[in-house]
Amino acid sequence: MKYKTIIEPFRIKAVEPIKHTTREQRAAAIQAAGYNVFLLKAEDVLIDLLTDSGTGAMSSQQWAGMMRGDESYAGARSFFEFESAVRDITGFKHVIPTHQGRAAERILFSNIAKSGDIVPNNTHFDTTRANVEHQGATALDVPIPEGRQPQLFHKFKGNIDLGRLELIIQENVERIPLVMITVTNNSGGGQPVSMENIRQASAICRRFGIPIFLDACRFAENSWFIKLREEGYSDKTPFEIAQEMFSYVDGCTMSAKKDGMSNIGGFLALNDDALSQKCKNTLIMTEGFPTYGGLAGYDLEAIAIGIRESLEEDYLRYRIRSVEYLGKILTNEGVPIVHPPGGHAIYIDALGMLPHIPQSQYPAWALSLALYLEGGIRSVEIGSVMFGRQPDGSEKPSAMELVRLAFPRRVYTQSHVDYLAEVICYVNAIRHDIRGVEIVQAPAVLRHFSAQFRYNIFFTS
Ligand SMILES: Cc1ncc(COP(=O)(O)O)c(C=O)c1O
């Protein structure tokens, strides 16, 4: 290409103001929120990188599609639009809409897994793990060893460990109802999985007669990484790459809040007739009739259009480049991050940045507070607050202390990213002033959502 600047591949038609606040106002807001960013009012946040899930901007085509939504209870035209978009990409025979990804997981696992089973996955997302464990089964993470080393560069750090997978299957074949691969690997840093890895994992599963599914939330981003990084794919379109990925598996769960480019929705898609019938029965009991599954007709339209848009090359180029652009500035400025940057997020290594804060004082949590205080940025801790509490109530430090900055789709522009970089570099420069936090009140499970903290706000000159 003649010009190297990658621009946002859209014009802005509707704008949503964001509110500037002073450091003093933010100090008061975060104190009122018990020093927990989940408890902030969103309007007190300048740049919201809490999650990329359901937070994206829809296109004019999607909004137009929503006006065409058919709200018939059964057999709505919008369902067939949705089904055909999902089928074109995935090739699966049965497409079951759900209100979001975790509902698809619940329906799948309640029909396929039982107590004593084992479900291997490159890395389970927390709702996937919870749904497996809810059946009394074991959710087993089988990432490649490189996936657990933040500073190490690997083109496909999200890969499943094929050697270990085969061994686990050999030893437990009767107890494995299915194998899953999460693309991209969210809990492992938004890292991609190679086509070769999916192909080989599929071959292993087929040899043992075990179904293999994708957790496909970020299938479009994964397709783009394959195009950029895997030999033999540079001339293929993301659409063709996605089709090939799905051709090696028997089904998928999907949160349409990610690469469905929609604010709500999801689906379960699969080939097995008998399993699909069972899943539809559960769907009717808990989500809705199979042609709407907990969604409005207009949501189905938005997903049908959005899921195709997620595979557009200009969009994917801009999307992955925005994350990489921030990663590059931070790396040049000496901010420790997980390498290489993932598809939807940058992960700052808080242990590397704040070695003076012991893990018992939650350095990643403290860093996320500093980012809010200094620049109005909301991020999320993925460290010992989220994972440290053990089922028996004891504390165990998390393997990593990360702060995730997840990019909503099509929401922020390059100047927002430049601002982010400036704030993060400033926080890095004053890192010695940042102090740890103490939990004063927390629920027994999923404490990060509602725990209250004690924090001595630091003063900078
Ligand atoms: C990899 C992965 N799987 C499943 C889910 C669950 O999707 P939902 O939030 O729509 O229930 C998420 C959500 O963040 C995810 O990242």
The ligand as an ORCA input file, in Angstrom:
! r2SCAN-3c Opt
* xyz 0 1
  C     -14.104    -16.340     25.418
  C     -15.463    -16.022     25.968
  N     -16.369    -16.996     26.068
  C     -17.604    -16.753     26.546
  C     -17.983    -15.489     26.961
  C     -19.374    -15.278     27.518
  O     -20.155    -14.491     26.692
  P     -21.352    -13.587     27.274
  O     -20.730    -12.484     28.066
  O     -22.085    -13.088     26.079
  O     -22.202    -14.467     28.124
  C     -17.061    -14.447     26.888
  C     -17.431    -13.091     27.353
  O     -16.621    -12.228     27.615
  C     -15.751    -14.712     26.353
  O     -14.827    -13.760     26.255
*
